[in-house]
Each structure stands twice: as C-alpha cells, then as structure tokens.
Amino acid sequence: MSTPDASPTRLVATLFHETGPIDCLTDFEVVLTTIIPGLQRDSITTKRLEATKQCRVAELTFPLPSPETITLDSLRRHDAVAQFERQWSVECVFQADTVYRRYKRLAVFDMDSTLIQQEVIDEIASLIGVEKEVSAITAAAMNGELDFEASLRARCKLLKGVPSTVFETLKPRITLNEGVKELITALKRLGFKTAVLSGGFTPLTGWMGEQLGLDYAFANHLVVSEDGATLTGELTGEIVHAQKKRQHVLGIADKENILLEQVVCIGDGANDLPMMGVAGLGVAFHAKPKVQMQAPARLNSKSMLDVLYLFGISKEEQEVLLQQ
C-alpha cells in the first residue's frame, strides 16, 4: 500500500452550492489565480456535474505550477477560499486530480451521526433516564476534549443493569441519514468494498451492516451478565477508538489489496480524524466544528449521496447507478 500523494501536480476543486444555481465559477477562477502563484485562468477546466439550469455542483480542474509554493492542505484552509465560501454560500473540496480520485474501491463509514441520525449510547441513556449525563460526556469526547476510551467506559458504567434486549428496543428508533441507502447502493454497483467502524456497540453496528449489505463491521463489545439478562456496564475486547479505526482501515485495504489513494473515509467526530487522514479522501460529514476545521474535506450537504460528486460522477450518472 502507498500513502495519499502529498505533492500533486494537478488539483480538482468540487464546489457545492446550498440550493443552486452555482453561478460563481468565474469568480472562483479569479480566487485561484490570486492565491496560486503562476496559475493562469486559461489552464483551468470547468465542468458542471448537473445538466440543469439549477446546477448546484461543479468541478474545476487545474495544474499546480509549483507544488513548493502552496500545498494542498494550505489551499484547503486558505482565508481567501473561506471568504469565497461564505460570500457565495458554497463549500469547496480540494483533491489531487489523479486516476485514484475517480476510481475509489473502499468506502469506510463511522456509524453514529454519520450513517444514522442518532448517537446510540444517547438513545439508550434516554430510555433509562441518564441522557443528560451521557450526552455531556459524548459531546466532550466527539469534540476532542476528553480521551475517547475513558469517556466511553464512563458512559458504559451508566448502563449497568439495563436489559440486554435494549438493542432490539432501539432498532425501530434508528434512522438512516438522507442519501445513505442510495450511496451504498451506488458504491456496491461500482464494485466498492464497504465498512462501518463504530465507537458504538456490536449488536446495532452488526445489524446496520447487515441491513445495508456492508462487507465489514467493527464496534465495541458490551459485557452481558451471566444469565444474559442485563448489561454489566463493562466492555470486553479491544476498544474501537481513533487509532483502532485507522488500523482497521489499513487492515481492510491491505486484505483487499486496495491502495490507500483508493479509500474514502467518512465520519463526524474527532475519533474519525486519524482514519480520514490515512485515506485518499477523508470527509467530515455534518461534523462537529472542530472536526470540520481539521478534516481533509468537509461536506454539509443535505444528502450523503453528494459524496459521489467528489469522484467526478455527475447527477445523470448517479441516476443510472440507482436505476432498478
């Protein structure tokens, strides 16, 4: 396996408008030529990814005349880009424009607040009346203010005595985020391997993996009492923390003989950043503010299906992938 290219010679910027139409491409070309030394406007190629008047997604491809003068990371975080995004109500995702950008083979997802709308441990807490205590610990952990493993164990202790059937009770309350099912369908039709890596718990993570037809599912194991009736509030086995998620990504990619440039990782919490960093594309989807600032890319679209645009797949091509 190799690591994502740190010094690309060509870049692509995918612009997402909140509603459309996206009518600021010329202005963005000016921004790019201003902040990238030596870049000429006539070397920038523009492509709209929706064939409608209300097109809200487009990509601009351009050479990087001198990789030494500006890095991909600094471009992503440039003040001029941030100002442009605010002014035009767009989000911009920069990537190296390589064949691996277009031909990914492995998609890895966090579960809570990424694949699904809920934080599972918070849902359990609400059932037993300790939601305030658990939510406070969860929020601090996801923002990177608390050690994830310590906070997880602290939250689990509050679940001592909860009936082990709680996960069956929770299943009807679990809601997929918009576009998740369609995205997985499209990815599988493109031949992707798929995985969910969760800091949550195996009963629901395994079930969700089965529901979506994912190839891999890893999560934490809660200990059940000897009679199988209740949770003990303890965990067994290795904790799926930030570095463990990263290790799983490396392991799956190695097992499937997939280059890291061909991996996309999507999550919302601080414990997802290491796996995002090792992937060819790491996306913070509706993530916590601190995570959006640190992630390689951020996306706050209404639908997760928009991830396909990051591979250069147009709206019309997406519709073909989703045909029954």
C-alpha positions as CSV (number, residue, x, y, z in Angstrom):
1,M,0.0,0.0,0.0
2,S,1.1,3.6,-0.6
3,T,0.0,6.7,1.1
4,P,-2.0,9.6,-0.4
5,D,0.0,11.8,-2.7
6,A,1.4,14.8,-0.7
7,S,2.7,16.7,-3.7
8,P,0.2,16.5,-6.6
9,T,0.8,18.4,-9.9
10,R,-2.9,18.8,-10.7
11,L,-5.8,19.6,-8.4
12,V,-9.6,19.5,-8.7
13,A,-11.9,21.7,-6.7
14,T,-15.5,20.5,-6.3
15,L,-17.9,23.3,-5.4
16,F,-21.3,22.6,-3.8
17,H,-23.9,25.4,-3.7
18,E,-26.6,25.1,-1.0
19,T,-29.5,25.2,-3.4
20,G,-28.3,26.2,-6.9
21,P,-27.7,27.5,-9.4
22,I,-24.0,27.8,-9.0
23,D,-23.0,31.0,-10.8
24,C,-19.7,31.9,-9.2
25,L,-17.3,29.8,-11.2
26,T,-15.6,32.7,-12.9
27,D,-15.2,34.4,-9.6
28,F,-13.6,31.3,-8.2
29,E,-11.2,31.1,-11.0
30,V,-10.1,34.6,-10.0
31,V,-9.6,33.5,-6.4
32,L,-7.5,30.5,-7.5
33,T,-5.2,32.6,-9.8
34,T,-4.8,35.1,-7.0
35,I,-3.6,32.6,-4.4
36,I,-1.8,30.1,-6.5
37,P,1.4,31.6,-8.0
38,G,1.8,31.0,-11.7
39,L,-1.7,29.7,-12.3
40,Q,-3.3,31.0,-15.5
41,R,-7.1,31.2,-15.9
42,D,-6.9,29.6,-19.4
43,S,-5.4,26.5,-17.8
44,I,-8.5,25.9,-15.6
45,T,-11.1,23.5,-16.9
46,T,-14.7,23.8,-15.6
47,K,-17.3,21.1,-15.6
48,R,-20.8,21.3,-14.3
49,L,-22.0,18.0,-12.7
50,E,-25.7,18.5,-13.2
51,A,-27.2,19.2,-16.6
52,T,-29.9,21.6,-15.4
53,K,-30.3,25.4,-15.1
54,Q,-30.3,24.9,-11.3
55,C,-27.0,23.1,-11.3
56,R,-25.6,23.3,-7.8
57,V,-22.4,21.2,-8.2
58,A,-19.4,21.9,-10.4
59,E,-15.7,21.0,-10.5
60,L,-12.7,23.0,-11.6
61,T,-9.5,21.2,-12.6
62,F,-6.2,23.0,-12.8
63,P,-2.4,22.4,-12.7
64,L,-0.3,23.3,-9.7
65,P,2.5,25.3,-11.4
66,S,4.9,24.9,-8.5
67,P,3.9,22.5,-5.7
68,E,6.5,24.1,-3.4
69,T,4.7,27.4,-3.3
70,I,1.4,26.1,-1.9
71,T,0.3,22.8,-0.5
72,L,-3.0,21.0,-0.9
73,D,-3.5,21.3,2.8
74,S,-2.8,25.1,2.9
75,L,-5.1,25.6,-0.1
76,R,-7.9,23.9,1.7
77,R,-7.6,26.2,4.6
78,H,-6.8,29.4,2.8
79,D,-8.5,32.5,4.1
80,A,-9.5,33.6,0.6
81,V,-11.2,30.3,0.0
82,A,-13.1,30.5,3.3
83,Q,-14.2,34.0,2.4
84,F,-15.4,32.9,-1.0
85,E,-17.4,30.1,0.5
86,R,-19.1,32.5,2.9
87,Q,-19.8,35.1,0.2
88,W,-21.3,32.6,-2.3
89,S,-22.9,30.0,0.1
90,V,-20.7,27.2,-1.3
91,E,-18.5,24.5,0.0
92,C,-15.3,23.6,-1.7
93,V,-13.5,20.3,-1.6
94,F,-9.9,20.2,-3.0
95,Q,-8.3,16.9,-4.1
96,A,-5.4,15.7,-6.1
97,D,-6.6,15.1,-9.6
98,T,-5.4,11.6,-10.1
99,V,-6.9,8.4,-11.6
100,Y,-7.4,7.2,-8.0
101,R,-9.6,10.2,-7.2
102,R,-12.1,8.9,-9.8
103,Y,-11.6,5.2,-9.1
104,K,-12.0,4.6,-5.4
105,R,-12.5,1.0,-4.2
106,L,-13.1,1.1,-0.5
107,A,-15.6,3.3,1.4
108,V,-15.4,3.3,5.2
109,F,-18.0,5.0,7.4
110,D,-18.5,5.9,11.0
111,M,-22.0,5.0,12.2
112,D,-23.5,7.3,14.9
113,S,-24.4,10.7,13.4
114,T,-22.9,9.6,10.1
115,L,-24.7,6.6,8.6
116,I,-27.5,7.1,11.2
117,Q,-29.0,10.2,12.7
118,Q,-28.7,9.0,16.3
119,E,-25.9,8.6,18.8
120,V,-26.8,5.1,20.0
121,I,-25.5,5.4,23.6
122,D,-27.5,8.6,24.0
123,E,-30.6,6.7,22.8
124,I,-30.0,4.0,25.4
125,A,-29.5,6.7,28.0
126,S,-32.8,8.4,27.2
127,L,-34.5,5.1,27.8
128,I,-33.1,4.8,31.3
129,G,-33.2,8.5,32.3
130,V,-29.5,9.3,32.3
131,E,-29.4,11.2,28.9
132,K,-28.0,14.4,30.3
133,E,-25.1,12.8,32.0
134,V,-24.2,10.6,28.9
135,S,-24.8,13.4,26.3
136,A,-22.4,15.7,28.2
137,I,-19.7,13.1,28.1
138,T,-20.4,12.2,24.4
139,A,-20.2,15.8,23.3
140,A,-16.9,16.4,25.0
141,A,-15.4,13.2,23.6
142,M,-16.6,13.9,20.0
143,N,-15.1,17.5,20.2
144,G,-11.8,16.0,21.3
145,E,-12.0,17.5,24.8
146,L,-11.9,14.1,26.5
147,D,-10.0,10.9,25.9
148,F,-12.4,8.7,23.9
149,E,-11.7,5.4,25.6
150,A,-12.0,6.9,29.1
151,S,-15.2,8.7,28.2
152,L,-16.7,5.5,26.6
153,R,-16.0,3.5,29.7
154,A,-17.6,6.2,31.9
155,R,-20.7,6.2,29.7
156,C,-20.9,2.5,29.7
157,K,-20.9,2.4,33.5
158,L,-24.1,4.3,33.5
159,L,-25.7,1.4,31.5
160,K,-25.2,-1.2,34.3
161,G,-28.4,-3.1,34.8
162,V,-30.0,-2.2,31.5
163,P,-31.9,-5.1,29.9
164,S,-29.8,-6.8,27.3
165,T,-32.8,-6.6,25.0
166,V,-32.3,-2.8,24.8
167,F,-30.8,-3.1,21.3
168,E,-33.9,-4.7,19.9
169,T,-35.9,-2.0,21.5
170,L,-33.8,0.6,19.8
171,K,-33.8,-0.8,16.3
172,P,-37.2,0.9,15.4
173,R,-35.8,4.2,16.5
174,I,-32.7,4.1,14.3
175,T,-33.0,6.4,11.2
176,L,-30.6,6.5,8.3
177,N,-29.2,9.8,7.3
178,E,-30.6,11.1,4.0
179,G,-28.9,9.5,0.9
180,V,-27.1,6.8,2.8
181,K,-29.0,3.9,1.4
182,E,-28.7,5.3,-2.1
183,L,-25.0,5.9,-1.7
184,I,-24.3,2.4,-0.6
185,T,-26.3,1.0,-3.5
186,A,-24.3,3.1,-6.0
187,L,-21.0,2.2,-4.4
188,K,-21.8,-1.5,-4.5
189,R,-22.8,-1.3,-8.1
190,L,-19.4,0.3,-8.8
191,G,-17.7,-2.6,-7.1
192,F,-16.7,-0.9,-3.8
193,K,-15.9,-2.8,-0.6
194,T,-17.7,-1.1,2.3
195,A,-17.2,-0.9,6.0
196,V,-18.6,0.6,9.2
197,L,-16.2,1.3,12.0
198,S,-18.1,2.4,15.1
199,G,-17.2,3.6,18.6
200,G,-20.6,2.2,19.5
201,F,-21.7,-1.3,20.1
202,T,-21.7,-4.6,18.1
203,P,-25.4,-5.5,18.3
204,L,-26.5,-2.4,16.4
205,T,-23.4,-2.0,14.3
206,G,-23.6,-5.6,13.0
207,W,-27.3,-5.2,12.4
208,M,-26.8,-2.0,10.5
209,G,-24.1,-3.6,8.4
210,E,-26.4,-6.4,7.5
211,Q,-29.2,-4.0,6.7
212,L,-27.0,-2.0,4.3
213,G,-25.1,-5.0,2.9
214,L,-21.7,-3.8,4.1
215,D,-18.7,-6.0,3.9
216,Y,-17.1,-5.2,7.3
217,A,-18.5,-4.0,10.6
218,F,-16.4,-3.3,13.7
219,A,-17.6,-1.9,17.1
220,N,-17.2,-2.3,20.8
221,H,-18.5,-5.3,22.8
222,L,-20.6,-4.7,25.9
223,V,-20.4,-7.4,28.6
224,V,-23.7,-9.1,29.4
225,S,-24.5,-10.7,32.8
226,E,-24.1,-14.5,33.2
227,D,-27.8,-15.1,32.9
228,G,-27.8,-12.9,29.7
229,A,-30.5,-10.6,31.1
230,T,-28.7,-7.3,31.7
231,L,-25.7,-5.2,30.7
232,T,-22.9,-5.1,33.3
233,G,-21.7,-1.6,32.3
234,E,-18.3,-3.1,31.2
235,L,-16.6,-3.6,27.9
236,T,-14.6,-6.5,26.7
237,G,-12.0,-6.8,23.9
238,E,-10.2,-4.0,22.1
239,I,-11.8,-0.6,22.1
240,V,-12.6,0.9,18.7
241,H,-11.0,4.2,19.3
242,A,-9.5,6.7,16.9
243,Q,-6.3,4.8,16.3
244,K,-8.1,1.4,16.1
245,K,-10.3,2.8,13.4
246,R,-7.2,3.8,11.5
247,Q,-5.7,0.4,12.0
248,H,-8.9,-1.2,10.6
249,V,-8.8,0.9,7.5
250,L,-5.2,-0.1,6.9
251,G,-6.0,-3.7,7.6
252,I,-9.0,-3.9,5.3
253,A,-7.2,-2.1,2.5
254,D,-4.3,-4.5,2.8
255,K,-6.5,-7.5,2.9
256,E,-8.4,-6.4,-0.2
257,N,-5.3,-5.2,-2.0
258,I,-6.6,-1.7,-2.3
259,L,-4.3,1.4,-2.4
260,L,-4.9,4.0,0.3
261,E,-5.4,6.5,-2.5
262,Q,-8.5,4.4,-3.4
263,V,-10.0,4.7,0.1
264,V,-12.7,7.2,1.2
265,C,-13.4,7.6,4.9
266,I,-16.5,9.5,6.2
267,G,-17.2,10.5,9.7
268,D,-18.3,13.3,12.0
269,G,-16.2,13.0,15.2
270,A,-12.7,13.7,16.4
271,N,-12.1,10.0,16.7
272,D,-12.6,9.7,12.9
273,L,-9.8,12.1,12.0
274,P,-6.9,9.5,12.0
275,M,-8.8,7.2,9.6
276,M,-9.7,10.3,7.4
277,G,-6.0,11.3,7.4
278,V,-4.7,7.9,6.1
279,A,-7.3,7.7,3.3
280,G,-7.1,9.1,-0.2
281,L,-10.2,11.2,0.7
282,G,-11.4,11.9,4.2
283,V,-14.7,13.6,4.5
284,A,-16.2,15.2,7.7
285,F,-19.9,14.9,7.0
286,H,-22.0,17.3,9.1
287,A,-19.2,17.1,11.6
288,K,-18.5,18.9,14.8
289,P,-17.0,22.4,14.2
290,K,-13.5,21.4,15.5
291,V,-13.5,18.3,13.3
292,Q,-14.5,20.3,10.2
293,M,-11.5,22.6,10.8
294,Q,-9.1,19.7,11.0
295,A,-10.5,17.2,8.4
296,P,-9.1,16.9,4.9
297,A,-12.5,17.8,3.5
298,R,-15.9,18.7,4.9
299,L,-19.4,18.3,3.4
300,N,-22.6,19.6,4.9
301,S,-24.9,18.7,2.0
302,K,-28.5,17.6,2.7
303,S,-27.8,14.1,1.2
304,M,-24.8,11.9,1.7
305,L,-25.3,10.8,-2.0
306,D,-23.4,14.0,-2.8
307,V,-20.2,12.1,-1.9
308,L,-20.3,10.7,-5.4
309,Y,-19.7,14.1,-6.9
310,L,-16.3,14.0,-5.2
311,F,-15.4,11.1,-7.5
312,G,-16.5,13.2,-10.6
313,I,-19.7,11.2,-11.0
314,S,-22.4,13.5,-12.5
315,K,-26.0,13.7,-11.4
316,E,-27.1,11.9,-14.6
317,E,-24.5,9.1,-14.0
318,Q,-25.8,8.8,-10.4
319,E,-29.3,8.3,-11.7
320,V,-28.1,5.4,-13.9
321,L,-26.4,3.8,-11.0
322,L,-29.6,3.9,-9.0
323,Q,-31.9,2.5,-11.6
324,Q,-33.6,-0.7,-10.5
